[in-house]
Structures are given as structure tokens and as C-alpha cells.
């Protein structure tokens, strides 16, 4: 089925909002939904409390970050915040997006209306970021309650949470267009877990050999973690701008690939 061509003009925003409205109507915001939200937060909170607070209690010395001396839980918390944000956005931009594209054929039905493919992509991305933003806000609340960063810094970190969610959401949708079946999600999960373990979530990447450090610093989750860590703890402004630039490039590339691949799939 060929994708409907989007007419330029002021109606584009309304069409994106119609995709959002469809997702809101399809979601039942009952007790089961909030149980799902809490369950999605469990894994990063598990790592925060067991590794950050548990193992952190056994570490007597502080951790050096950007010339600052911070406790181990303070160091780990922004990393697990990034992991929580990515997990939240992938739940929609990868798994739900795949179901709508390949099985439920939701997008084919939507595209019989004046809504265009890129408007569908934007609507789905905003919906995914809203979910990850909720995860991020709840996690920031936990960090504030545990006094793991100054409240003002946590407020400043929230827009960065949304940027991380948007960048990974766009890339997640792009990856999903290449997924051949549900079994391929085992690979997605394996890569996601590997990124969490090796991207500096729990320890400085400078602990690696120089070659490995350079490779890790090219990974997307590393930049998400360092951006949130820098805002929460106090990092170099120039370095933060570099991380923001990396994520913006991710966002634009993800949207471009998703649009091209989605149109190709729907024409098949």
C-alpha cells in the first residue's frame, strides 16, 4: 500500500496530534497501566540500589568525575537514569512500533486517511518520548529523595532526559524497520544489555585500555550517560555540547532511515 503524500501547511501538526490521540485512546490508563510503569522502573532502580547503594557502601573512597569528588551512588545514579530512559522509550519505539508496523497493520489503516507516513513517525516518536519522560521524571524524583544530586541540577537534567529519549526513540524505530521477526528482539535485548554494562554506567570508561575506551566513547549510550551525569554532577560545558550534538545527529539519522524504510515497507 502506498503511503499518502502529506500536504504541506498548518494541518501537519493537527495530523500528528491525531496519531497521538489514537494512541491515548488505545491505552487504558487503569491500575494495570501504572503497574506496567512501575515494573519498567524496577530494573534500573534494582541496579541503583544493589550496585549503587549496596556495593557503594563497601567502597570507602570517592569517585573522581570532571575534577569533582563524588560518592559512588552519586556516580551511578545518572547512568541508571539513562538506562531507564532508553528502556522506557524502546518499549514503544521498538516493540509496540514493530507490532503496529508488521502485525496489527495499524499504520496501513492510518495512511488511508490524510495522515502521511512522516506524521505517523512523529506521532509515534512523541508518544514514545512521553513514556520515557515519565520514567525519567519518576527516576529523578528517586534521586532527589535519596539526595544524589542538587534539586536544581535534577530539574535541568529533565530536558536532557527528553533529548535522550527522542534520539534513542528515533534510532529504535529505524532499527525496528529491519527486524524480521520477534526472535530478532533477542539480539536487540543483548545489545541493549551490553551497552548498559560497558558504556560507563557503573564505572569510568577510563578503566579500559586506551583502544577500548575510544571504542566505548563512540557508543550512543555513553553520550547519553555522560550528558545526564554532567548535568547532575557538574561537567564541562563544552563536553556537554558535544554529547548534545551527538544525540541530535542520532535523532536526525533515525528519522531519515525510519521514513525511508517505512515507506518502502508499506509500498511492498
Buried (B, 14 or more C-beta within 10 A) or exposed (E): EEBBEBEEEEBBEEBBBBBBEBBEEEEEEEEEEEEEBEEBBEBBBEBBBEBBBEEBEEEEEEBEBEEEEBBBBBBBBBBBBBBBBBBBBBBBBBBBBBBBBBEEEBBBEBBEEBBBBBBBBBBBBBBBBBBBBBBBEBBBEBBBEBEBBEEEBBEEBBEBBBBBBBBBBBBBBBBBBEBEEEEBBEEBEEEBEEBBEBBBBBBEBEEBEEEEBEBBBEBBBBBBBBBBBBBBBBBEEEBBEBBBEBBEEBBEBBBEBBBEBBBEBBEE
